[in-house]
Amino acid sequence: MILVIGGAFQGKQRFAREISGLEHWADGQSCGKEELDTCDGMIHFHEYIRNRLGEGLDCTGIPERVARNNPHVVLVANELGCGVVPVDAFDRRYREAVGRICTGLAAEAEAVYRVVCGIGVRIK
Amino acid sequence: MFRVITGGSGSGKSAYAEQCVLDLGPAERIYVATMYPYDEECHARIARHRQMRSRKQFSTVECYTGLECLQVPAGSVVLLECMSNLVANEMYQEQGAGEGTVEAVTAGIDSLLGQAGHLVVVTNEIFSDGLPYDEETARYLRYLGEINARMGYLADAVTEVVCGIPLIIKR
């Protein structure tokens, strides 16, 4: 598993394409729940989490599920925990969930990259 | 050499950038200031930065928009601060490039690279707060992100400053 994180608009997607060579990506913004088990790579993974939370699903088991069902997937997610605590309760839950899930995935991943100014730095 | 220095607010990126310029040795030093003095707060910030630079022998030139037209002495060491201001000026000032901001700023950087001996650009890390922004602010983030990534591609070195500590992104 490879995890690519970074701030918004940093060139994460392009970097992930370069290092993985993958051409077909699921889009977390629009894909269904099951695609996480079957896709080769997923962009906007943070939106995937947001959508599942919006459906009322419990997301805590996602890292284990990915490790079990799709251990070679490439996931691309925004880092979004470096601001003020959101006023809205759902936003708070979403922000923390993305942080916790990415932390869990990073523990399982063979490589984690953080992209700044279009450049991926391998942090694991 | 082309260096890009990024970091959050108050991270010490300006002081680090100035030190990078000094480390390049004696040279004609040009400081390209991009912050438009809208109000008292801007004036105070500008005064603080002027004070920081006062003993470092910089000539300051203001450039709020139209970086491509800026002439600097051939072979000089140029410090441009800050890209986040320049992008906002191009997007929102009357004479700015508006929707052509990314192209205008990119051409400006290319122009400076063609003239200066060394170029150091300070930019801003404002992309990781996870907040949903209105369309206009999101566009600003997108433009600045695209310019940062483009500069990162061209740069010989990219450094992220955290608590005054330089982290190497690219060397």
HADDOCK unambig.tbl for C-alpha pairs under 7 A between the chains (distance, minus, plus):
assign (segid A and resid 7 and name CA) (segid B and resid 127 and name CA) 4.55 0.50 0.50
assign (segid A and resid 7 and name CA) (segid B and resid 128 and name CA) 4.41 0.50 0.50
assign (segid A and resid 8 and name CA) (segid B and resid 127 and name CA) 5.02 0.50 0.50
assign (segid A and resid 8 and name CA) (segid B and resid 128 and name CA) 6.43 0.50 0.50
assign (segid A and resid 9 and name CA) (segid B and resid 142 and name CA) 5.46 0.50 0.50
assign (segid A and resid 9 and name CA) (segid B and resid 145 and name CA) 4.89 0.50 0.50
assign (segid A and resid 9 and name CA) (segid B and resid 146 and name CA) 6.63 0.50 0.50
assign (segid A and resid 10 and name CA) (segid B and resid 145 and name CA) 5.41 0.50 0.50
assign (segid A and resid 10 and name CA) (segid B and resid 146 and name CA) 6.97 0.50 0.50
assign (segid A and resid 10 and name CA) (segid B and resid 149 and name CA) 6.18 0.50 0.50
assign (segid A and resid 11 and name CA) (segid B and resid 149 and name CA) 6.48 0.50 0.50
assign (segid A and resid 79 and name CA) (segid B and resid 128 and name CA) 5.39 0.50 0.50
assign (segid A and resid 80 and name CA) (segid B and resid 128 and name CA) 4.67 0.50 0.50
assign (segid A and resid 80 and name CA) (segid B and resid 129 and name CA) 4.80 0.50 0.50
assign (segid A and resid 80 and name CA) (segid B and resid 130 and name CA) 3.76 0.50 0.50
assign (segid A and resid 81 and name CA) (segid B and resid 128 and name CA) 6.47 0.50 0.50
assign (segid A and resid 81 and name CA) (segid B and resid 129 and name CA) 5.58 0.50 0.50
assign (segid A and resid 81 and name CA) (segid B and resid 130 and name CA) 6.24 0.50 0.50
assign (segid A and resid 82 and name CA) (segid B and resid 128 and name CA) 5.33 0.50 0.50
assign (segid A and resid 82 and name CA) (segid B and resid 129 and name CA) 4.47 0.50 0.50
assign (segid A and resid 83 and name CA) (segid B and resid 128 and name CA) 6.91 0.50 0.50
assign (segid A and resid 83 and name CA) (segid B and resid 129 and name CA) 3.86 0.50 0.50
assign (segid A and resid 83 and name CA) (segid B and resid 130 and name CA) 6.84 0.50 0.50
assign (segid A and resid 117 and name CA) (segid B and resid 145 and name CA) 6.97 0.50 0.50
assign (segid A and resid 117 and name CA) (segid B and resid 148 and name CA) 4.83 0.50 0.50
assign (segid A and resid 117 and name CA) (segid B and resid 149 and name CA) 4.04 0.50 0.50
assign (segid A and resid 117 and name CA) (segid B and resid 152 and name CA) 5.18 0.50 0.50
assign (segid A and resid 118 and name CA) (segid B and resid 149 and name CA) 4.16 0.50 0.50
assign (segid A and resid 118 and name CA) (segid B and resid 152 and name CA) 6.11 0.50 0.50
assign (segid A and resid 118 and name CA) (segid B and resid 153 and name CA) 6.92 0.50 0.50
assign (segid A and resid 119 and name CA) (segid B and resid 152 and name CA) 6.66 0.50 0.50
assign (segid A and resid 119 and name CA) (segid B and resid 169 and name CA) 6.93 0.50 0.50
assign (segid A and resid 121 and name CA) (segid B and resid 169 and name CA) 6.16 0.50 0.50
